[in-house]
Amino acid sequence: MAIKKKSDAEPLCCPEAEPAMAADLPGLEGPEADEEIARLAKALGHPARVRIVRMLSRNPARVCSQIVGELPLAQSTVSEHLRILKDAGLIRSNQDGTRVGYCINHNVLRRLRALTAIL
């Protein structure tokens, strides 16, 4: 039986995150929550990063080259934006050799929504 090889066009899927529970959303107010909002807002503080998050929300698993193909930016610039979003926890990645797949971290996005709902 032949082993099926992923094509370069087929995006890598990130492992599914566990669904957020009510217990995942404590501390929506206070100094730590304020710092968390500021950190996440800073990560989203560039239009290209907002566009990447929207892109990944619509098509959950994309490789870097697919993201680069949809943005009018150099590959190195897109990689830097992806690094910032990943460092903030807004996106996750999964590497397969030289290919890196990206997807939204839904738990962090839910947390951001909860934090900003009380502003």
N, C-alpha and C positions, 0 to 999 in steps of 0.2 A: 504494500500500500504506500503510495507516494505521500510525502509530507507536504502539506499546503504551506507555501511561503507567502507572507504578507507582501502585497504590492506596495510600491512607494506611494501610490495615491491613497491607499487605505490608511486612515488615521489611527494612531495608537489610542486606545482607551485607557483612561486613568481608572484605577480601582475605585469602585463605588464607595463613597463616604457613608457612614452610618447616618440614618435620619436624625435630625435634631429633635431633642426632647425638651420639654419645658425646663428641665433642670440645666440645660445647656445655656440658658439665657438669664442667669442671675446677674445681679449687679449692673442694672441698666442706668444707674445714676451714681454719682460720686466721682472722686478724682481719677480712679482707675478707668472708669467708663469714659470720662472725658479724654484721657490720654489715648484710649483705644479708638475713639471716634476720630481724633486728630491724626493718628497713625494711618488709619484706613482712608481717611479723606485725602491725606497727602499722597498716598499711593494712587488714588483716583484723580489727582490734581493735574493731569495732562489729558487733553482731548484724545490722543492716540491710545492711552491706557483705557479710557472710558470706552472707546470703540472696540478695543480688544475684548474687554469684558462683555460687551453687548454681542460681539461676534461669537464668543464662546458660549454665551447663553442660548443663542439660536442653534448653533452646531457644536454640541458638547465636546467632541474630541477632534482636535485639529493638530497637525504637525506644524512646526515653525515655518516651513516653506509655504504652506497654505495661508498662514497669517500674513507673511511677507507679501504674498501675491495679491492680497486684498488691501494693502496699505501703500500709500505713496512715500514709503520710507525705506532707507537702506536696511539690509538684513541685520547689520550690527546695531542699528538704532532700535529695531523691533526686538532684538534679543535683550537689549538693556531694559526696555519697557516690560518685557515678560519677566525678567529677573526681579524688577521692582514689585510687580504684582504678586509674584511667587513669594518673595521675602515678606510681604504683608499678609500672606496667607489667602489672598483672594482667588488665586488659581493654584492648581496642582499640576505636576508633570510626571510623565512616565517615560523612561528611556529604553529604547530597543536598539542597541548598537549605536549608530551615529544619529539615529532619528529620535526626536523628543516630541511626545504628544502632550498637549495641554488641554485642561478642562477647568471648569469653574469649581471652586470649593463651596458647595451650596451651604454648608454649615456656617462658614464665615460670612457669606452673603446674607443669610437669615439673621445672623447676629448684628450685622451692620444695619439692616432694616429695623430691627428691634431697637437698637441704640438711637437711631435717628428719628424714630417715630415719636419719641418723647421730647424732641427739641421744640 
